[in-house]
Amino acid sequence: MAVSSTASVLAAKTFGVTIDKLNKSFDGVPVLTDVSLEVRAGEIFVIMGPSGSGKSVLLKHVAGLERPTSGRVLIGDYDASDPATRDRVRLALVFQDGALFNSMSVYDNLALFPREHRLSNEAGVRERVMHALQILSLEKAVDQFPAELSGGMKKRVAIARALVTEPQLLLYDEPTSELDPVMAATISEIIATLREQTAVTTIVVSHDRDLAVAIADRIAILMDGRIRASGTAADFKHPADPAIANFLSPVIDLKNPRFKQLENDHE
């Protein structure tokens, strides 16, 4: 991975995020319950938890894609659910599957946002796109289509597309899912390096313990829609909570496998 020494495409100004007593229900079923977090401007904050714990729903509230049942999410002083906030804060979300347009080349995927928002003429668009691709060492993929890319390259293209928007708040939904360990480590390095060079506020939703321990300034554990604990990686080295300890360092027990316990729980 190469990171450009030239001026970054990311904006210098960043925003913190405040989540205050956030509750979210779907058809009366609670998904998030009294979630409160404070993400400081410029830090990498990782939200971890088991599948189905509400991590992605929480991230969508920060992105303004979901409205709270009660409580609020603030980006700086702005309500994340207010469409006007998009005019005040440049926010980018890197989706779990990349969400690339299969009918478009890598170049056109990245160029779509600045073209539609008329941020510059075509020469300026090309400068933005090529700079973002250069940061992620993707220049050679500029004319390729998503179907021609590996899983790791798709993730990197999705991050490059986010950079083209010059975000002040950068959100990642499971950025290392479906990647081999080496590529997962590479994506973790990219996230950390971008923050180091730009101080962009970064929120990562992940179940990847190695990513969290390696790059997070702080970590929150979300279980059953509630914040179970939060702190630095060192705080989770020897967790006293058995549920957190089992999540972070599960023991494979062939004599008493988990799926048998699940069967018993539903009898």
N, C-alpha and C positions, 0 to 999 in steps of 0.2 A: 504494500500500500504506500502510495506517495501522497504527501500533503504539500500543496503549493506554498512557497515562501512569499508569493505576491499577496496583495490585499485580498482578504477574504470576501466572499459574496454575502456573508452573514452580517447583519446589522450589529452595531456596537451596543445599542440600548437593549436591555433585557428587562423582563418582568418576573416578579414572583407570583406564586399562585396560592390563594387561600381557599381551602375547602372547609365550609362551616356547617356542621350538623346536617350533612347531606343525606337525604332519604330518597330512595327510588323504588317504586313498586310497579309491576306490570300485571294488570288485571287483578289487583289486590294482593299479589304475591310479592313480598319484600325481597329486593335484590341487594340494596344498599341500606344500611341502618346506622344513622347517627355518625357518619364518617366525617372526621375533622382532621385536616392535615395542613401544614404550612410548608410550602416549597419556596426556598430562598432564591432570589434572583441570581442566576449564574451557576447554580449547582446542578449536579446530576442526582436525581431522586428516582430510586427504583421501587416500584410497587410489585411485590411478589405475593403469590398465593396459589393454592391448588386450582385446577380447572373448575370452572363454574363458581368461583368465589366472588365474581363481580368486578374483576380487574378491568376488563375491556369496557364494561358499562361505565365505570368510574372515569376512564380515559375519555370516553365519548362526551361526558359532561364537561370536562376541561376543554375539549375541542368545540363545545357548543352544539354538538349533534344530538344531545338529549337534554330535556328540561327536567329539573328536579321535581319530585313530588312535594318535597319541602326542603328547606335549607338553601344554600347558595354556593356558587363557585365564583371567585373573583380572580381575574388576571390583572395584577396591579390593583387599580381601583375600579375596574370595569367588570360588569356582569358577563360571565362567559356565555350565558344563554341569550344575551341581547345581540341581535344581528349587527347592530351598530358597532359592536366591539371589534368586528372584523375590519372596520375602517380605521381602528385605532391601534390594533395590535396585529402584527404579521405572525401568524401561527401556521405551522405545517405539521401534518400527521403522516407518519410513515406506517402504512397499513401492514398487517401481518403477511398478507399474500402479495404485497407490492402494489396491487391494483393498477397495473400498467395496462394501457390500451393495446391489445394484441394486433390491431390493424395498423398501428403506427410504429415507425422506427424509434429507436432510442432517442435520436435527436428530436423528433416531433413530439414524443412524450414529454420531454423536458421543455420544449418550446411552447407547448400549449398554453400554459398559464401566462407568461409574459405577452404572448400574442393576443389572447382573449382580453387581457386587461390593458392592452396597448401601453405597456410600460416603456417601450422604446421602439425604434425602427428595427428592421430585420437585421441590420448589422449589429445593433445593440443586443438583440435577442441572441444572435449567434455568440457574441462575446460572453453573455451570461451562461449559455448552455455549455460552451466549450470549457469555460473556467470551472464549472461544477463537475464536468466529466473528468477534467484534469486532476481535480482534488481527489477524486475516487479512483484514479488510474483506469479510466474507462474510455479514453479517447479512441481506441481501436474498435470499440463496440458502437460507435456513433451511428452507423448505417444499418446495424442489425435490428432484428425484430425480437420481441420478447420470447417467442417460441424457439429462437436460436440460442437463448442464454441459459446458463446453468442457474441453479437456485441461488447460489451466492451472488452471481452477477445481477440477477433480478433485484435482490435486496439492495445492492450497491446502487443500481440505477434508481430505485425508489428513493434512496437517501439523496442522490444527486438531484432528483426532481424536486425534493423538498428544499434543497439549498438554493435552487433557482429563484424561489419565492422570497429569498432574503429574510428568513424567519427570525423573530425575536424570542419565540417559544417553540421548541422542537419536541414533538411527541412521537414515541415509538411504541407500537403494539406488537409484542412478541417478536423482536427483530432477529432472534437467533433460532426461531422454530424451523424445523425440517432441514437444518444445516448440520453438516458433519462437525466434529469438535474443532478442527483447524479453522474452518470458515466461520464458525460461531465466535472463535477467539478474534478473528480478523474484524468481524462486525463490531465486536466490543471495543477493539482498538480504534476503529473509525469513530464511534460515538464519543469516546474519551478524548481523542485527538481534536475533534471538532470543537468540543467544549474548551479544551486547553487554549486553543488558538483564538477563540472568539468570545468566550464567556457566555455563550447562549444558554439560557435556562433549558434544561433537558429533563423530561419525565419519561421513564421507561417502564412499561408494563411487561413483566417477564416471569417465567418460572425457572429461569436459568440461574442457578446459585453461583456458578463460576463468574458469570457476567456481573452480578450484583456485588460480590465480594471484591472483584478486581477494579471496578470503575465507579461504584456509587459513593457519593458523599454521605448519603443517608438512605436507609431502607425502611419501608413499611411492609408489614405482613398483613394481608387481607384474607380473612377466613369467614365463610358464611356471611359475607356482606358487611363484616365489621372489621375495624382495625384491631388486630390482636396485639401488635407491638410495633414500635418504631425506634430507630437509633442508627448508629454507625455499624459498619460490618463487624467491628470488634465486639459490639454489644451482642451479636448473634453467634459468637464463636462457641459458646457453651450455653445455649438457651435453657433456662429453667423450666419453661413451659413445654411439657412433653409433646403437645401437638405441633409446636414449632420445630422442636428437635426432630420429630419424625418426618416432618415435611422437608427440612433442610438436609437431613442425613438419614434417609430411610434405610433400614436394615432388611436385607433379603432373608426371609426365614422360610425355608422349604418345608419345614415340619409343621408350620402354622401359617400358611400363605394368606395374604390379605383377601384374595377373592373368596376364600372360604369364610372369612369373617364377614364379608359383605353378604354372602348367602344367608348366614345366620341372622344378620341384622334385619333382613327382610322376611324372615319366616313368621 
